[in-house]
Amino acid sequence: MMIEKHEDRCLKSCMCHAYVRKNWLGSIVFPFSALLQQSEFSDQIDVLQRAQSFKKNCKAIFPNRRITTTVFNDEGIQILVTRYIKALNPPQQLLDIFLHDSNATLDLIARFVSLIPLMPDTLDENGSSDIWMTSERCISLAIGNKEEHAILLCNFFLYFGKKALVLLGTSMLEGHVAYVLTQETDEFLLWNPLTGQCHKQFDSFCPLQSVDCLFDDGNVWFNIQQNNTPMAVNFDYSKESLWKQLLPKHVQGTKAQSIQPKEIIYSDTNKSMVEDIKNRIERTLKCKMMEWRPKQPTRWNRQCTSILRQILPKLELGTGSFVSCEKESEFERLLQFYWVSGFPIQMPYTDVQSVIDAVYKTGIHSSEFPQTEFALAVYIHAYPNNILSVWVYVASLARHQ
């Protein structure tokens, strides 16, 4: 930096002398990449402003329909929801089970996602202050909200080359929901990532009530059809008379960089830890069953318990017959002497208390038949990253009079 300075140390009669003094104050370097990032940041501001305006216009048309265009990532930066969508690899363990059955593999992957415990929504119902994690963080923490479940399942489906989008709507059972929409050859499928269930568009048993919004890695579409029930919706989002799109066609080709990783690295679940949890749940449930029956004895039927332990591992993957021929004959002999009433309970593992509460709500412990016996079996199927599927089979046995 150059500073020009004039000094005069002579008397008034002397001539004035001037010179330039050079003072070094430091330097600032502007790398070319920073200029590019500044340009990208400016473009991002424009897109975010467009997203807010788009959302406002959509709400003016249908105030009660859901529309989410931007959220905050786990660093507190506001970004487009499209940046969460990217093909990601499921655990290799899941891919190796049904090597020659792609449909069974997709069902298993949907089941895996459903086993990740749900984090309740505690923020703004309109989605304007939502914070979403990446799929990798959702897997590593083994927890996620409804939208994070749907994004993870959508990304897994994209890994298989499926045409998949995240769908925001409402359900008669769960309120605000996020589903995954996949397009098959001649139909659309609706996947509930919290249950792993798949419904065809015209399935009357599908709990989805409204289809409000779709998004993928390139755009967001808002449903402007008068009837937004799944059976009545036309899912051809290329028709602007049916779907209002956030980004115009000339912008869609320039997709924003995804915040997802290149791939997800999975960790093995400790088998001894799983065995300890299983034993703890079984011991605790037996003690609780006796506590819940303070005025009556609680007898355990070992033969029935042994049969139930054979059944549970096969329920997880739905493979083969439930019991072997030997166990089946044992069960038939059991039915000659007892009236057996029971059912399996399946749930993602969060803690032991959640399992206790689920068994207590069944009320099976309240049987007042004389000489009632009980059977209880626990099985835990371990998936990578400590994601566990807990099965509890509880049965009551009353002797024939």
C-alpha positions, 0 to 999 in steps of 0.5 A: 500500500502506497502512502504519499506524505509531504513533510517540511522541516525547513524554515519558512524561507526555505523551499518545500521538499516532498517525498513518498514514503512506502509503508507495508501494512500487509496483503490480501489474497483473493483465490479464484475459487473464492470468487467462484464460490461467491458467485455460487452463493449469490446464485443460491440466494436467488434460488432460496428467494425463489423457493420462499416465493414459490411456497407463499404462492402455493399456500395462497392456492391451497392453504391446507396442503403441505409444501416444503422447499427449503430446510436447515441442514445440521450445520444450520445452513438453509438449503433446498430439499432437492440436495438431500436426494442422491443414490446411496448404497444399502448395507451389503448384508441386505443385498446378499440375502435375496440374490435372485429376487429383486422385489424381495430385496426392495421389501427387505430394504424398506423393512430395514429403514422402518427399523430405524427409531422415529424421532418425533417432530417437535418443530414448526408444523409448516416445515419452515424451521425443519432441520434435516440430517443427511442419510449417513447421519441418520444411519450412524445415529440410528434415529430419524424423523419422518422426512429423513426416513423417506429420504433414506428409502428414496436414496436406496431405491435410486441405487437400484435405478428406480424412479423414486421421489419423496412425497409429502402428504397426510395420513389418517393414522399418522397425520403429516407423513412422508412417503416414497413414490416409485414408478413401475411400468404401468403403475405407481407404488406408495411406500411408507418408510415407517412401516416398510409397507408398500401400497398400489395407488388404487389400494383402498387400504392405503392410509395415505389421505392426501398427496400434496408435494413431490421432490427429487434431486432436481425439482419440487412439485406442488399438487394443484389438482382439486382432488388430492386423494391418492386414487384421484391424483394424476402423478404425471408431474410434467403437466404444469396444469396439474403440478406447479414446479419450483424450478423452470425447465431451463434451470432444472438441468443445473442441479445443486450439489448434493449434501449426501456422501459418495457412499455410506460406510456401515459398521457391524453390530456387536453380537454379544451386546445383542445377546445381552439385550435379548436376555435382559428383555426376557428376564425383565418381562418374566418378572413384570408378568409376575408383578402384573399378577400379584394375586395369581401364580404365574406358571411358565410352559417350557414346551410352548416357549421352545416352540415360540423360539423356533418361530420368531427368527423365521418371522423376521425374513418371512422365509420357509415354514414357521416350524419344523415338522418335529416342532409342528407335531409338538405344537399339535400335541400341545393343542390337545391339552391346552387352548392357546392364545398368543401373538408376536409383537415386533418393534424397533429397539429403542430401550427395554421400557418400550418393550415392556410397555408394548407387552403390557398394553396387550393385557395378556397377563390379565387372564383369570382362567384357573391353571393358566400357564404362559409362554414367552420368547424373545428374539432380536435380529441385528442389522448393521449400525446397531439397528435392531428388530425386536420380536416378543411372542407371548402366549397364554395356555388354558387347560381344556376342562 
